[in-house]
Amino acid sequence: MDRAEAAMQVEVVFSPAPRQVERVTLELPAGATLQQAVQASGLMARHPQFSAQSLALSVWGRLQPPEHPLREGDRVELCRGLQVDPKEARRLRYKGQGGRKKKPG
């Protein structure tokens, strides 16, 4: 079997805090799973304050189970839970700006 057929390249991405993104590019054996990619990335070891149970796993933005098989070029994402409801955050920003400003007429 050719080396190119036996391995695939994937990217694992994690944002441990707002506006902070860590990316790890990995070469894994063909047929590797989502969980194997997360373990191989070392991101969980670098951020022990996050547990595997507190994060959702996705591939290209679609939630997947840990046993999901990966393909060449996949982007694996470790997703933190929301701390603020997006609608509530938008309301607070709007309120902080003093509401809508009227256009001069």
QUISUL-V91875 format. One record per helix or strand. SS is the DSSP state (h for helix, s for strand). FROM is the first residue (numbers start at 1). TO is the last residue. Records with the same first field share a line. If there is no record, write none. Layout:
SS=FROM-TO / FROM-TO
//
This chain:
h=3-6 / 34-41 / 43-46 / 52-54 / 86-96
s=7-17 / 20-29 / 33-33 / 56-59 / 62-63 / 69-69 / 75-79
//
